[in-house]
Amino acid sequence: MSEHEVLLVLTNLPDRATAERVADTLVTAGVAACVNIMAECTSVYHWQGKLEHTAEVPLLIKTSRAAYPQLESLLRKQHPYELPEIIALPVSAGLPEYLNWVVREISA
């Protein structure tokens, strides 16, 4: 595992305006090279003993392992949910030039 390993971080936000604000914050802070704001979806889950159906806006966040702790901290501060979904997945393969760009953007 390298600090230059690229991670794909997933989270969901309650609306597009919040998603855009969080995406801007992460990219401006230099902890994300790129954030994709996806189309609204419906999430189905149990919360506090109740079945929920909630409209959410997913984010796909590209970062590095080295930047992840700071990204997570910023995301937790910006996130309106009591228990936000924050999942980081290692990128095992990809276009080398793109992966290098991600690392360069975060290191800048």
Kinemage of the C-alpha trace (Angstrom):
@kinemage 1
@onewidth
@group {chain A} dominant
@subgroup {mainchain}
@vectorlist {calphas} color= white
{ca met a 1} P 0.000 0.000 0.000
{ca ser a 2} L 1.331 3.400 -0.976
{ca glu a 3} L 0.362 6.900 0.097
{ca his a 4} L -0.027 7.509 -3.659
{ca glu a 5} L -2.672 4.786 -3.938
{ca val a 6} L -5.847 6.247 -5.430
{ca leu a 7} L -9.095 5.764 -3.527
{ca leu a 8} L -12.689 6.163 -4.658
{ca val a 9} L -14.780 7.513 -1.789
{ca leu a 10} L -18.561 7.182 -1.815
{ca thr a 11} L -21.067 9.248 0.137
{ca asn a 12} L -24.671 10.401 -0.223
{ca leu a 13} L -26.101 13.822 0.559
{ca pro a 14} L -29.704 14.955 1.009
{ca asp a 15} L -29.877 17.364 -1.961
{ca arg a 16} L -27.947 18.775 -4.911
{ca ala a 17} L -27.101 22.118 -3.261
{ca thr a 18} L -25.454 20.346 -0.307
{ca ala a 19} L -23.662 17.966 -2.688
{ca glu a 20} L -22.247 20.895 -4.680
{ca arg a 21} L -21.147 22.721 -1.524
{ca val a 22} L -19.365 19.616 -0.185
{ca ala a 23} L -17.755 18.856 -3.565
{ca asp a 24} L -16.470 22.444 -3.848
{ca thr a 25} L -15.055 22.289 -0.320
{ca leu a 26} L -13.192 19.009 -0.916
{ca val a 27} L -11.664 20.062 -4.244
{ca thr a 28} L -10.781 23.562 -3.020
{ca ala a 29} L -9.118 22.110 0.095
{ca gly a 30} L -6.973 19.897 -2.142
{ca val a 31} L -8.105 16.601 -0.625
{ca ala a 32} L -10.052 15.505 -3.733
{ca ala a 33} L -8.880 15.716 -7.330
{ca cys a 34} L -12.398 15.343 -8.681
{ca val a 35} L -15.915 14.826 -7.332
{ca asn a 36} L -18.720 13.479 -9.489
{ca ile a 37} L -22.169 14.598 -8.378
{ca met a 38} L -24.552 11.901 -9.524
{ca ala a 39} L -28.262 11.997 -10.273
{ca glu a 40} L -30.645 11.709 -7.349
{ca cys a 41} L -31.404 8.165 -6.259
{ca thr a 42} L -33.537 6.481 -3.624
{ca ser a 43} L -31.795 4.774 -0.707
{ca val a 44} L -33.650 2.096 1.271
{ca tyr a 45} L -32.362 1.285 4.767
{ca his a 46} L -33.317 0.798 8.404
{ca trp a 47} L -32.642 3.750 10.709
{ca gln a 48} L -33.582 3.793 14.375
{ca gly a 49} L -35.909 0.808 13.908
{ca lys a 50} L -37.797 2.269 10.950
{ca leu a 51} L -37.642 1.386 7.243
{ca glu a 52} L -36.617 4.520 5.332
{ca his a 53} L -36.919 5.452 1.657
{ca thr a 54} L -34.865 8.597 1.173
{ca ala a 55} L -33.957 10.663 -1.882
{ca glu a 56} L -30.207 11.259 -1.911
{ca val a 57} L -27.490 12.615 -4.202
{ca pro a 58} L -24.453 10.312 -4.450
{ca leu a 59} L -20.897 11.634 -4.710
{ca leu a 60} L -17.944 9.776 -6.229
{ca ile a 61} L -14.780 11.329 -4.795
{ca lys a 62} L -11.301 10.642 -6.181
{ca thr a 63} L -8.480 11.026 -3.652
{ca ser a 64} L -5.268 9.379 -2.452
{ca arg a 65} L -4.646 7.237 0.589
{ca ala a 66} L -2.419 10.000 1.999
{ca ala a 67} L -5.196 12.613 1.705
{ca tyr a 68} L -7.970 10.337 2.971
{ca pro a 69} L -7.751 11.201 6.706
{ca gln a 70} L -8.104 14.926 5.992
{ca leu a 71} L -10.858 14.264 3.431
{ca glu a 72} L -12.793 12.171 5.942
{ca ser a 73} L -12.437 14.864 8.596
{ca leu a 74} L -13.672 17.617 6.255
{ca leu a 75} L -16.482 15.435 4.960
{ca arg a 76} L -17.689 14.656 8.485
{ca lys a 77} L -17.698 18.388 9.343
{ca gln a 78} L -19.594 19.301 6.161
{ca his a 79} L -22.022 16.363 6.190
{ca pro a 80} L -25.501 17.040 7.575
{ca tyr a 81} L -26.231 13.408 8.541
{ca glu a 82} L -25.786 12.103 12.071
{ca leu a 83} L -24.116 8.974 10.646
{ca pro a 84} L -22.861 9.676 7.113
{ca glu a 85} L -21.976 6.924 4.706
{ca ile a 86} L -18.274 7.366 3.958
{ca ile a 87} L -16.785 4.372 2.170
{ca ala a 88} L -13.298 4.343 0.618
{ca leu a 89} L -12.479 1.756 -2.025
{ca pro a 90} L -8.965 1.182 -3.373
{ca val a 91} L -8.599 1.649 -7.120
{ca ser a 92} L -6.839 -1.532 -8.209
{ca ala a 93} L -6.392 -0.519 -11.857
{ca gly a 94} L -7.013 2.409 -14.138
{ca leu a 95} L -5.555 4.573 -16.853
{ca pro a 96} L -2.086 5.364 -15.453
{ca glu a 97} L -2.149 8.957 -16.701
{ca tyr a 98} L -5.473 9.580 -14.943
{ca leu a 99} L -4.345 7.986 -11.685
{ca asn a 100} L -1.143 10.054 -11.790
{ca trp a 101} L -3.254 13.191 -12.369
{ca val a 102} L -5.339 12.399 -9.266
{ca val a 103} L -2.207 12.119 -7.129
{ca arg a 104} L -0.661 15.289 -8.640
{ca glu a 105} L -3.854 17.315 -8.043
{ca ile a 106} L -3.947 16.339 -4.394
{ca ser a 107} L -0.222 16.942 -3.902
{ca ala a 108} L -0.368 20.419 -5.454
